[in-house]
């Protein structure tokens, strides 16, 4: 039997892209562990669910007994940990869910992985990896210049980023204290197909498609580095298979854009590809500026030179090619996003960051 890899959160946005990539491009057996919260969707992995190398387990990473049982059942060779609550606005409204899943859940998973790892023989222990997937938001905000690198101090400014920062520290502690072979990666804002429609890019696409207002926080001057999700999936596998335990790797798309520029680009592409709005209005006329959210970080930007230099990964998509592919996907997949709009509708009236996880 080939290697067994646990992917936690594999029905979510980034996790499902990783699952699809691993089934398509490797020979590993995937165990997708997902609680199936509101942002998870098994339709995200429907294209690979019939593979004999795909296995699904509905489970909560906070349940220690269940996690230990899954390790005993499948005896994985690696864990790729993506399960997380990821939306900043929701963390402001309900921070304890984020503390529970992102912090406590990570600790439970690390403990179960350590118990499993200690039962392996020396060769198996040497080959085992625990890849903890995190976000650039743990670093806080940048000024108008500079980049986050792997040595940037942590300064989280939201309950979401604080919970992810704590999880990063736990993962690092399990490596230094127990020698569990942990690798950490921190990514910039992801976008692409299957993105839950509460986040900035899919929300703007769907609102613009239907002629609804396009609300943007503040003046839209916040800057983010955008990473196409399939490029991120390739990076995660590269880190797992080529990365060094104890190391951290930043993953970015080298695509810094202001939120207002992102939305205006979406408007132009929708005007080009989607049915016209009544009375010949442009999508840009739908833009509305709303009160900024508390603690909104002004700028994130990733220095991804380490993963490029040491592991040979580079993004394949520019922001322009990736955004065009994303819009074309949403236009062609109404059957996927329409059922999710009611779930996301409570978020309407707000504009959102793309969110790393």
BELUR-V291893 format. One record per helix or strand. SS is the DSSP state (@ for helix, = for strand). FROM is the first residue (numbers start at 1). LEN is the number of residues. Records with the same first field share a line. If there is no record, write none. Layout:
# BELUR-V291893
SS=FROM-LEN ; FROM-LEN
This chain:
# BELUR-V291893
==4-5 ; 29-6 ; 54-5 ; 78-4 ; 129-7 ; 148-1 ; 182-6 ; 189-3 ; 214-4 ; 223-6 ; 248-4 ; 256-3 ; 287-4 ; 299-1 ; 302-1
@=13-13 ; 42-4 ; 64-11 ; 88-6 ; 95-24 ; 122-6 ; 136-4 ; 159-20 ; 200-10 ; 229-14 ; 259-15 ; 278-3 ; 283-4 ; 305-7 ; 319-14 ; 334-14
